[in-house]
Amino acid sequence: MKIESLKLVYFSPMGTTKKIIEGIAQGINHSSTEIVDITKPEERKKQIETSENELLIIGVPVYFGRVQTNAIEWLNTIKACNTPTVCIVVYGNREYDDALLELKETTIKKGCIPIACAAYIGEHSFSNSETPIAVGRPDTDDLRHAESFGEEIREKIISIPSSRLITDISVPGKYPYIDMIDSKKKLSSVDFIAVDSYCLQCGDCAKHCPVGAIDSENSASVDKDKCILCHACIKICPANARKIKNDMIKNIALRLSETFQVRKEPVFFL
């Protein structure tokens, strides 16, 4: 099967999913690569079209056991034509539940043909010095695994004459997908960020917010309805001026940190 180019698509507020996708692309080692970073709100306003001569690699984070909402909404707009596709989910060392199945089935409905799927681990968005969860992931071993996975994908592509001959890949998950709507609503309405006097009003938090929830002229102003709890604004702050102030969020982070300390490893499906 001849692949003319790679198209890398990822939603990655803290760069963990991006690293995995880039590692896989490095292993595939194709000379022509296009990046579509749908973390940026302006990129999600654009629609992409792909052909059977391209390889589409999609990476998304797992939120509440599902594909992140903004990412899945954008994925439902793509137009593909028998496009071989690599489906990647990245989760914070808890579980990826139905997210990989959801991503796979969504791409199929849009005209893609999954050729490989995988679940990787990234540092949890709730992780901090007090509640460490998968700190530093993806690490060197994870990225080495991603590159090796990319090499295996390349070999599989070479061995298949046409995308129409790609056989179905079975991945874990159940349909109907896990229903976490109530939990999402409960958390998304929480005012959980405190901004102290060390704030420089540099605008980095607003710039990096993937949903435009922070006022660029007043970083303490956060639209709770838009916020997706990615904590990118907290981790990106150069003055360390943003903190978690809500006990419910703190307790969830503590429980995750205590319960999911055992290191989980990437899994892939070819």
Backbone as numpy.savetxt, mean C-alpha at the origin, in Angstrom:
# Nx Ny Nz CAx CAy CAz Cx Cy Cz
6.33 -14.51 -23.79 5.48 -13.33 -23.79 6.37 -12.09 -23.79
6.14 -11.21 -24.71 6.97 -10.01 -24.84 6.35 -8.86 -24.05
7.14 -8.31 -23.16 6.71 -7.17 -22.37 7.50 -5.94 -22.82
6.79 -4.93 -23.28 7.45 -3.74 -23.79 7.81 -2.74 -22.69
7.06 -2.77 -21.58 7.34 -1.82 -20.50 6.70 -2.27 -19.20
7.22 -1.71 -18.11 6.64 -1.93 -16.78 5.88 -0.67 -16.38
4.76 -0.85 -15.70 4.03 0.28 -15.13 3.88 0.00 -13.64
4.55 0.80 -12.81 4.54 0.60 -11.37 3.50 1.53 -10.75
2.53 0.96 -10.06 1.47 1.73 -9.41 1.50 1.44 -7.92
1.54 2.50 -7.10 1.52 2.25 -5.66 0.87 3.39 -4.89
0.24 3.01 -3.77 -0.28 3.95 -2.77 0.58 3.73 -1.55
1.38 4.74 -1.17 2.41 4.50 -0.15 2.70 5.75 0.66
1.86 6.08 1.66 2.05 7.30 2.45 3.41 7.40 3.14
3.96 6.26 3.62 5.24 6.30 4.31 6.36 5.63 3.53
6.11 5.29 2.27 7.16 4.77 1.41 7.45 3.28 1.53
6.75 2.57 2.41 7.03 1.14 2.58 6.60 0.33 1.36
5.39 0.59 0.87 4.91 -0.13 -0.31 5.75 0.23 -1.53
6.12 1.49 -1.63 6.97 1.94 -2.74 8.28 1.14 -2.78
8.91 0.93 -1.63 10.17 0.19 -1.58 10.00 -1.23 -2.11
8.91 -1.88 -1.72 8.67 -3.25 -2.17 8.48 -3.30 -3.69
7.66 -2.40 -4.21 7.41 -2.37 -5.64 8.69 -2.10 -6.42
9.50 -1.19 -5.93 10.77 -0.89 -6.60 11.71 -2.08 -6.54
11.68 -2.82 -5.43 12.52 -4.02 -5.32 12.12 -5.08 -6.32
10.82 -5.29 -6.48 10.33 -6.26 -7.45 10.71 -5.83 -8.86
10.55 -4.55 -9.15 10.90 -4.03 -10.48 12.39 -4.20 -10.76
13.20 -4.04 -9.73 14.64 -4.22 -9.90 14.96 -5.67 -10.29
14.24 -6.61 -9.69 14.45 -8.01 -10.03 14.00 -8.34 -11.44
12.92 -7.72 -11.89 12.44 -7.94 -13.27 13.42 -7.33 -14.26
13.99 -6.17 -13.89 15.07 -5.55 -14.65 14.69 -5.25 -16.10
13.65 -4.45 -16.26 13.23 -4.04 -17.60 13.73 -2.62 -17.88
14.07 -2.35 -19.12 14.67 -1.05 -19.46 13.67 0.09 -19.49
12.38 -0.22 -19.66 11.36 0.83 -19.76 10.39 0.72 -18.59
10.37 1.75 -17.73 9.53 1.72 -16.54 8.83 3.06 -16.34
7.53 3.00 -16.05 6.76 4.20 -15.74 6.22 4.07 -14.31
6.28 5.16 -13.56 5.81 5.16 -12.18 4.52 5.96 -12.06
3.52 5.37 -11.42 2.26 6.06 -11.15 2.05 6.03 -9.63
2.36 7.14 -8.98 2.27 7.22 -7.52 0.89 7.76 -7.13
-0.04 6.85 -6.85 -1.41 7.27 -6.54 -1.56 7.70 -5.08
-0.44 7.79 -4.34 -0.49 8.40 -3.01 -0.87 9.87 -3.16
-0.45 10.47 -4.25 -0.71 11.89 -4.49 -2.14 12.09 -4.99
-2.90 12.94 -4.32 -4.30 13.15 -4.73 -4.46 13.52 -6.19
-3.52 14.31 -6.72 -3.66 14.74 -8.12 -3.49 13.57 -9.10
-2.70 12.57 -8.70 -2.52 11.40 -9.57 -3.77 10.54 -9.61
-4.55 10.56 -8.53 -5.77 9.75 -8.49 -6.89 10.37 -9.31
-6.66 11.55 -9.83 -7.63 12.17 -10.73 -7.43 11.71 -12.17
-6.31 11.02 -12.40 -5.98 10.56 -13.74 -6.37 9.09 -13.91
-6.70 8.72 -15.12 -7.03 7.33 -15.43 -5.92 6.74 -16.29
-5.59 5.49 -16.04 -4.58 4.85 -16.88 -5.22 3.76 -17.73
-4.61 3.53 -18.88 -4.99 2.44 -19.76 -3.75 1.59 -20.02
-3.91 0.28 -20.00 -2.78 -0.61 -20.21 -3.14 -1.67 -21.25
-2.10 -2.22 -21.88 -2.29 -3.22 -22.92 -1.69 -4.54 -22.50
-1.84 -5.56 -23.34 -1.30 -6.87 -23.02 0.21 -6.93 -23.22
0.79 -5.87 -23.74 2.24 -5.82 -23.93 2.95 -5.12 -22.77
2.20 -4.71 -21.76 2.77 -4.08 -20.57 2.64 -5.02 -19.37
3.52 -4.82 -18.40 3.38 -5.52 -17.13 3.01 -4.49 -16.07
1.86 -4.66 -15.46 1.36 -3.75 -14.44 1.69 -4.32 -13.07
2.39 -3.56 -12.25 2.72 -3.99 -10.88 2.02 -3.03 -9.92
1.08 -3.54 -9.15 0.27 -2.71 -8.26 0.57 -3.05 -6.81
0.90 -2.02 -6.02 1.15 -2.21 -4.60 0.27 -1.31 -3.75
-0.42 -1.89 -2.78 -1.32 -1.12 -1.91 -1.17 -1.57 -0.46
-1.40 -0.67 0.49 -1.36 -1.05 1.90 -2.68 -1.69 2.34
-2.59 -2.49 3.38 -3.77 -3.12 3.96 -4.27 -2.25 5.11
-5.52 -1.83 5.04 -6.16 -1.08 6.11 -7.39 -1.86 6.57
-7.39 -2.26 7.84 -8.53 -2.98 8.41 -8.82 -4.27 7.62
-7.78 -4.94 7.15 -7.94 -6.21 6.46 -8.38 -6.11 5.02
-8.45 -4.87 4.49 -8.91 -4.64 3.12 -7.92 -3.73 2.40
-8.10 -3.60 1.08 -7.32 -2.64 0.32 -7.75 -1.23 0.75
-6.79 -0.34 0.95 -7.09 1.02 1.38 -8.13 1.67 0.45
-9.11 2.34 1.02 -10.28 2.82 0.29 -9.95 3.72 -0.90
-9.07 4.70 -0.71 -8.73 5.60 -1.81 -8.07 4.86 -2.96
-7.26 3.86 -2.60 -6.59 3.07 -3.63 -7.59 2.22 -4.42
-8.53 1.59 -3.72 -9.48 0.73 -4.42 -10.42 1.55 -5.29
-10.77 2.75 -4.85 -11.61 3.61 -5.67 -10.91 3.97 -6.98
-9.61 4.27 -6.88 -8.86 4.61 -8.10 -8.70 3.39 -9.00
-8.41 2.25 -8.40 -8.22 1.02 -9.19 -9.46 0.67 -10.00
-10.61 1.04 -9.49 -11.86 0.76 -10.21 -12.05 1.65 -11.43
-11.13 2.58 -11.65 -11.23 3.46 -12.83 -10.30 3.04 -13.96
-9.38 2.12 -13.72 -8.40 1.80 -14.75 -9.04 1.00 -15.88
-8.41 1.09 -17.04 -8.85 0.34 -18.21 -7.68 -0.51 -18.69
-7.84 -1.81 -18.60 -6.78 -2.72 -19.03 -7.32 -3.67 -20.09
-6.41 -4.19 -20.89 -6.79 -5.14 -21.94 -5.87 -6.34 -21.87
-6.31 -7.35 -21.12 -5.51 -8.57 -20.94 -4.10 -8.25 -20.47
-4.00 -7.32 -19.54 -2.69 -6.86 -19.05 -2.17 -7.78 -17.95
-1.01 -8.42 -18.15 -0.43 -9.22 -17.06 -0.13 -8.31 -15.87
-0.53 -8.76 -14.69 -0.50 -7.88 -13.52 0.07 -8.59 -12.29
0.90 -7.89 -11.56 1.42 -8.37 -10.29 0.70 -7.62 -9.17
0.06 -8.36 -8.27 -0.74 -7.77 -7.19 0.01 -7.90 -5.86
0.30 -6.76 -5.22 1.07 -6.75 -3.98 0.31 -6.00 -2.89
0.18 -6.61 -1.72 -0.35 -5.90 -0.56 0.73 -5.85 0.52
0.72 -4.78 1.30 1.71 -4.59 2.36 0.96 -4.32 3.67
1.25 -5.11 4.70 0.51 -5.00 5.96 1.48 -4.88 7.13
0.97 -4.42 8.26 1.80 -4.09 9.41 2.06 -5.20 10.40
2.29 -6.42 9.91 2.66 -7.58 10.72 1.49 -8.16 11.53
0.25 -7.69 11.25 -0.91 -8.32 11.88 -1.40 -9.42 10.94
-2.30 -9.10 10.02 -2.77 -10.02 8.99 -3.13 -9.20 7.76
-3.13 -9.86 6.60 -3.62 -9.15 5.41 -5.04 -9.58 5.06
-5.60 -10.51 5.82 -7.01 -10.89 5.72 -7.46 -11.08 4.27
-8.42 -10.27 3.80 -8.97 -10.45 2.44 -8.39 -9.47 1.43
-7.38 -8.70 1.84 -6.88 -7.62 0.97 -6.28 -8.13 -0.33
-5.51 -9.21 -0.28 -4.88 -9.69 -1.51 -5.91 -10.24 -2.47
-6.89 -10.96 -1.95 -7.98 -11.46 -2.80 -8.76 -10.29 -3.39
-9.03 -9.27 -2.58 -9.76 -8.11 -3.07 -9.00 -7.40 -4.19
-7.70 -7.24 -4.01 -6.89 -6.59 -5.04 -6.87 -7.42 -6.31
-6.68 -8.70 -6.17 -6.66 -9.59 -7.34 -7.97 -9.53 -8.10
-9.08 -9.69 -7.39 -10.39 -9.72 -8.06 -10.74 -8.36 -8.68
-10.32 -7.28 -8.04 -10.58 -5.95 -8.60 -9.85 -5.77 -9.92
-8.60 -6.19 -9.97 -7.83 -6.04 -11.21 -8.42 -6.89 -12.34
-8.89 -8.07 -12.00 -9.49 -8.94 -13.02 -10.71 -8.27 -13.64
-11.53 -7.66 -12.80 -12.73 -6.99 -13.30 -12.40 -5.83 -14.23
-11.21 -5.26 -14.06 -10.82 -4.11 -14.88 -10.04 -4.52 -16.12
-9.92 -5.82 -16.38 -9.27 -6.29 -17.60 -7.85 -6.78 -17.43
-7.40 -6.92 -16.18 -6.05 -7.41 -15.91 -6.05 -8.93 -15.77
-4.88 -9.54 -15.94 -4.71 -10.97 -15.71 -3.57 -11.15 -14.71
-3.87 -11.44 -13.44 -2.81 -11.60 -12.44 -1.84 -12.71 -12.81
-0.56 -12.36 -12.84 0.49 -13.34 -13.16 1.26 -13.73 -11.91
1.16 -12.89 -10.86 1.83 -13.16 -9.58 1.19 -12.29 -8.51
1.19 -12.81 -7.27 0.62 -12.06 -6.15 1.51 -12.27 -4.93
1.50 -11.29 -4.03 2.32 -11.44 -2.82 1.83 -10.52 -1.71
2.19 -10.88 -0.48 1.92 -10.04 0.69 3.24 -9.81 1.42
3.58 -8.54 1.61 4.81 -8.15 2.30 4.47 -7.40 3.58
5.49 -7.21 4.41 5.31 -6.53 5.68 6.01 -5.18 5.65
5.29 -4.15 6.13 5.87 -2.82 6.29 5.62 -2.35 7.71
6.43 -1.43 8.19 6.23 -0.91 9.54 4.80 -0.38 9.68
4.14 -0.78 10.75 2.75 -0.41 10.96 2.62 1.10 11.12
1.54 1.67 10.60 1.34 3.11 10.70 1.21 3.58 12.15
0.79 2.70 13.06 0.65 3.06 14.47 1.94 2.85 15.26
2.98 2.38 14.60 4.23 2.09 15.28 4.95 3.38 15.69
5.48 3.40 16.91 6.34 4.50 17.36 7.28 3.95 18.43
8.03 4.82 19.08 9.02 4.36 20.04 8.40 3.65 21.24
7.17 4.03 21.59 6.49 3.40 22.72 5.76 2.13 22.33
5.29 2.06 21.09 4.54 0.89 20.61 5.14 0.42 19.28
6.32 -0.18 19.31 6.98 -0.61 18.07 6.24 -1.79 17.42
5.96 -1.65 16.12 5.27 -2.71 15.38 5.94 -2.84 14.02
6.69 -3.92 13.84 7.39 -4.19 12.58 8.32 -3.03 12.21
9.05 -2.56 13.18 9.94 -1.41 12.98 10.98 -1.69 11.89
11.12 -0.73 10.98 12.14 -0.84 9.94 11.79 -1.74 8.77
10.60 -2.32 8.80 10.18 -3.14 7.66 9.59 -2.26 6.56
9.83 -2.56 5.30 10.65 -3.67 4.81 12.13 -3.42 5.08
12.82 -4.48 5.52 14.25 -4.38 5.81 15.05 -5.00 4.68
16.33 -5.20 4.91 17.20 -5.73 3.87 16.73 -7.09 3.37
16.31 -7.96 4.29 15.83 -9.28 3.89 14.55 -9.18 3.05
13.65 -8.28 3.44 12.42 -8.10 2.68 12.71 -7.63 1.26
13.62 -6.68 1.13 13.93 -6.13 -0.20 14.69 -7.15 -1.05
15.49 -7.96 -0.39 16.17 -9.04 -1.12 15.13 -10.04 -1.64
14.15 -10.33 -0.80 13.06 -11.23 -1.21 12.29 -10.63 -2.37
12.01 -9.33 -2.31 11.27 -8.66 -3.38 12.02 -8.74 -4.71
13.32 -8.51 -4.66 14.12 -8.58 -5.89 14.13 -10.01 -6.45
14.27 -11.00 -5.56 14.24 -12.39 -5.99 12.88 -12.76 -6.59
11.82 -12.24 -5.97 10.46 -12.46 -6.49 10.34 -11.86 -7.90
10.91 -10.70 -8.09 10.90 -10.08 -9.40 11.62 -10.94 -10.45
12.70 -11.55 -10.05 13.43 -12.44 -10.97 12.57 -13.64 -11.36
11.84 -14.18 -10.39 10.95 -15.31 -10.69 9.81 -14.89 -11.62
9.30 -13.68 -11.42 8.25 -13.17 -12.30 8.78 -13.05 -13.73
10.01 -12.54 -13.85 10.62 -12.41 -15.18 10.73 -13.77 -15.87
11.15 -14.79 -15.13 11.27 -16.13 -15.70 9.90 -16.67 -16.11
8.88 -16.39 -15.33 7.54 -16.86 -15.68 7.06 -16.17 -16.95
7.31 -14.88 -17.06 6.91 -14.14 -18.26 7.55 -14.74 -19.51
8.85 -15.04 -19.40 9.58 -15.61 -20.53 8.99 -16.95 -20.95
8.49 -17.72 -19.97 8.02 -19.08 -20.25 6.61 -19.15 -20.84
5.87 -18.02 -20.82 4.48 -18.02 -21.29 4.38 -17.30 -22.62
3.85 -17.96 -23.66 3.77 -17.33 -25.00 2.86 -16.11 -25.05
1.77 -16.12 -24.28 0.78 -15.04 -24.36 0.11 -14.84 -23.01
-0.32 -13.59 -22.75 -1.02 -13.30 -21.50 -2.31 -14.09 -21.39
-2.86 -14.48 -22.52 -4.11 -15.24 -22.53 -3.92 -16.66 -22.01
-2.66 -17.08 -21.87 -2.36 -18.43 -21.39 -1.98 -18.45 -19.91
-2.07 -17.30 -19.25 -1.78 -17.24 -17.82 -2.91 -17.94 -17.06
-2.56 -18.88 -16.22 -3.57 -19.61 -15.45 -3.89 -18.87 -14.15
-5.06 -19.16 -13.59 -5.52 -18.47 -12.39 -4.61 -18.78 -11.20
-4.43 -17.78 -10.36 -3.62 -17.92 -9.15 -4.55 -17.89 -7.95
-4.43 -18.87 -7.09 -5.25 -18.93 -5.89 -4.53 -18.21 -4.75
-5.24 -17.29 -4.08 -4.66 -16.55 -2.95 -5.61 -16.65 -1.76
-5.10 -16.47 -0.54 -5.95 -16.53 0.65 -6.97 -15.39 0.67
-8.06 -15.64 1.36 -9.10 -14.63 1.50 -10.47 -15.22 1.28
-11.49 -14.50 1.73 -12.86 -14.98 1.59 -13.73 -13.88 1.00
-14.75 -14.31 0.30 -15.76 -13.38 -0.21 -17.12 -13.82 0.31
-17.97 -12.94 0.83 -17.79 -11.49 0.96 -16.58 -11.15 1.84
-15.90 -10.03 1.47 -14.71 -9.61 2.19 -15.06 -9.21 3.62
-14.06 -9.24 4.49 -14.23 -8.87 5.88 -14.85 -7.47 5.98
-15.83 -7.33 6.84 -16.55 -6.06 6.98 -16.01 -5.31 8.19
-15.27 -4.23 7.89 -14.70 -3.42 8.96 -15.25 -2.00 8.94
-16.41 -1.83 8.33 -16.97 -0.48 8.16 -17.19 0.22 9.50
-17.77 -0.49 10.47 -18.06 0.14 11.76 -16.77 0.60 12.45
-15.74 -0.24 12.40 -14.46 0.12 13.02 -13.84 1.33 12.32
-13.92 1.34 11.00 -13.36 2.46 10.24 -14.09 3.76 10.58
-15.41 3.69 10.66 -16.18 4.89 10.99 -15.84 5.38 12.40
-15.71 4.45 13.31 -15.43 4.81 14.70 -14.08 5.52 14.82
-13.07 5.00 14.12 -11.74 5.57 14.21 -11.59 6.83 13.37
-12.23 6.84 12.20 -12.04 7.98 11.29 -12.65 9.27 11.84
-13.54 9.15 12.80 -14.15 10.36 13.38 -13.39 10.87 14.60
-12.26 10.22 14.91 -11.52 10.56 16.12 -10.57 11.73 15.88
-10.59 12.68 16.79 -9.63 13.78 16.78 -8.42 13.31 17.58
-7.38 12.80 16.89 -6.31 12.12 17.61 -4.95 12.79 17.52
-4.83 13.87 16.77 -3.53 14.50 16.59 -3.42 15.80 17.39
-2.37 15.88 18.20 -2.07 17.11 18.93 -0.84 17.75 18.29
-0.87 19.06 18.11 0.26 19.79 17.53 0.77 20.76 18.58
2.04 20.61 18.97 2.57 21.44 20.05 3.30 22.69 19.52
3.90 23.43 20.43 4.51 24.72 20.08 5.78 24.59 19.25
6.29 23.37 19.10 7.49 23.16 18.28 7.18 23.18 16.79
5.92 23.21 16.44 5.51 23.22 15.03 6.13 24.42 14.31
6.75 24.17 13.17 7.42 25.21 12.39 6.52 25.79 11.31
5.33 25.23 11.16 4.44 25.60 10.06 5.17 25.50 8.72
6.00 24.44 8.59 6.78 24.25 7.37 5.94 23.71 6.22
4.81 23.10 6.56 3.91 22.58 5.53 4.21 21.19 5.05
5.24 20.53 5.63 5.59 19.17 5.19 4.44 18.20 5.40
3.74 18.35 6.53 2.65 17.42 6.84 1.53 17.54 5.81
1.17 18.77 5.46 0.13 18.98 4.45 0.56 18.46 3.09
1.83 18.67 2.78 2.37 18.24 1.49 2.33 16.72 1.35
2.59 16.01 2.44 2.67 14.56 2.39 1.35 13.86 2.70
0.36 14.59 3.14 -0.93 13.96 3.43 -1.54 13.42 2.13
-1.84 12.13 2.06 -2.33 11.55 0.81 -3.77 11.88 0.47
-4.48 12.52 1.41 -5.89 12.82 1.15 -6.22 14.29 1.34
-5.20 15.14 1.49 -5.44 16.56 1.63 -6.23 16.94 2.87
-5.97 16.24 3.97 -6.75 16.47 5.20 -6.19 17.59 6.06
-4.99 18.10 5.74 -4.34 19.10 6.59 -4.31 20.45 5.87
-4.69 21.48 6.59 -4.67 22.84 6.06 -3.22 23.28 5.84
-2.87 23.65 4.63 -1.48 24.02 4.32 -1.03 25.28 5.04
-1.97 26.10 5.49 -1.62 27.35 6.19 -1.77 27.23 7.70
-2.36 26.13 8.16 -2.53 25.89 9.60 -2.46 24.39 9.84
-1.28 23.91 10.14 -1.07 22.46 10.23 -1.82 21.80 11.37
-2.31 22.59 12.32 -3.09 22.03 13.43 -4.53 21.72 13.01
-4.92 22.23 11.85 -6.29 22.01 11.37 -6.34 20.76 10.50
-7.01 19.73 11.01 -7.10 18.45 10.32 -8.56 18.09 10.07
-8.88 17.76 8.85 -10.23 17.35 8.49 -10.40 15.87 8.87
-11.10 15.61 9.97 -11.23 14.24 10.48 -11.96 13.33 9.49
-12.86 13.90 8.71 -13.61 13.09 7.75 -12.73 12.59 6.61
-11.69 13.35 6.29 -10.78 12.95 5.22 -9.65 12.05 5.73
-9.22 12.27 6.97 -8.06 11.57 7.52 -8.23 10.05 7.44
-7.17 9.35 7.01 -7.22 7.89 6.87 -6.36 7.18 7.92
-5.86 7.92 8.92 -5.08 7.35 10.03 -3.76 6.73 9.58
-3.19 7.25 8.50 -1.92 6.70 8.02 -0.74 7.15 8.88
-0.92 8.22 9.65 0.10 8.76 10.55 1.32 9.30 9.81
1.22 9.49 8.51 2.35 10.02 7.75 2.73 11.40 8.24
1.74 12.21 8.59 2.04 13.58 9.06 2.82 13.57 10.35
2.55 12.58 11.21 3.26 12.48 12.49 4.71 12.06 12.26
4.89 11.09 11.40 6.24 10.54 11.19 7.11 11.44 10.31
6.47 12.26 9.48 7.23 13.10 8.56 7.66 14.41 9.19
7.05 14.80 10.32 7.28 16.11 10.93 8.75 16.29 11.34
9.46 17.28 10.78 10.88 17.47 11.11 11.11 17.98 12.53
10.08 18.57 13.14 10.22 19.11 14.50 9.64 18.17 15.54
9.13 17.02 15.11 8.49 16.07 16.03 7.40 16.76 16.85
6.63 17.61 16.15 5.64 18.43 16.84 4.24 17.83 16.87
4.07 16.72 16.16 2.74 16.11 16.10 2.74 14.83 16.93
1.72 14.68 17.77 1.65 13.53 18.68 0.24 12.94 18.66
0.15 11.66 19.09 -1.15 11.02 19.25 -1.68 11.39 20.63
-2.84 12.00 20.67 -3.39 12.44 21.95 -4.59 11.61 22.41
-5.11 10.77 21.53 -6.34 10.06 21.86 -6.04 8.70 22.49
-6.66 8.41 23.64 -6.38 7.17 24.36 -6.80 5.94 23.58
-7.89 6.04 22.79 -8.33 4.87 22.03 -7.28 4.46 21.00
-6.72 5.43 20.28 -5.68 5.14 19.30 -4.44 4.59 20.00
-4.08 5.19 21.12 -2.92 4.71 21.88 -3.11 3.27 22.33
-4.32 2.94 22.80 -4.59 1.59 23.29 -4.56 0.57 22.15
-5.06 0.96 21.00 -5.00 0.06 19.84 -3.55 -0.21 19.46
-2.75 0.86 19.43 -1.34 0.72 19.09 -0.63 -0.18 20.10
-0.93 0.00 21.38 -0.31 -0.82 22.43 -0.70 -2.28 22.26
-1.97 -2.54 22.00 -2.43 -3.92 21.82 -1.76 -4.58 20.61
-1.66 -3.84 19.52 -1.00 -4.38 18.33 0.47 -4.67 18.60
1.11 -3.75 19.31 2.52 -3.92 19.62 2.77 -5.15 20.49
1.88 -5.38 21.46 2.04 -6.51 22.37 1.69 -7.84 21.71
0.72 -7.81 20.79 0.18 -9.06 20.23 0.94 -9.55 19.01
1.50 -8.62 18.23 2.08 -9.01 16.95 3.57 -8.68 16.87
4.30 -9.17 17.88 5.75 -8.97 17.90 6.50 -10.04 17.09
5.93 -11.23 16.94 6.60 -12.29 16.20 6.70 -11.89 14.73
7.89 -11.95 14.23 8.16 -11.51 12.86 7.45 -12.40 11.84
6.70 -11.77 10.94 6.08 -12.50 9.84 6.90 -12.26 8.58
6.86 -13.22 7.68 7.67 -13.15 6.47 6.78 -12.99 5.23
7.35 -12.45 4.17 6.58 -12.29 2.92 6.14 -13.65 2.38
4.99 -13.64 1.73 4.50 -14.83 1.04 4.16 -14.44 -0.39
4.39 -15.37 -1.32 4.07 -15.06 -2.71 3.39 -16.23 -3.39
2.69 -15.89 -4.47 1.88 -16.88 -5.19 2.14 -16.71 -6.69
2.74 -17.76 -7.29 3.03 -17.75 -8.71 2.27 -18.85 -9.44
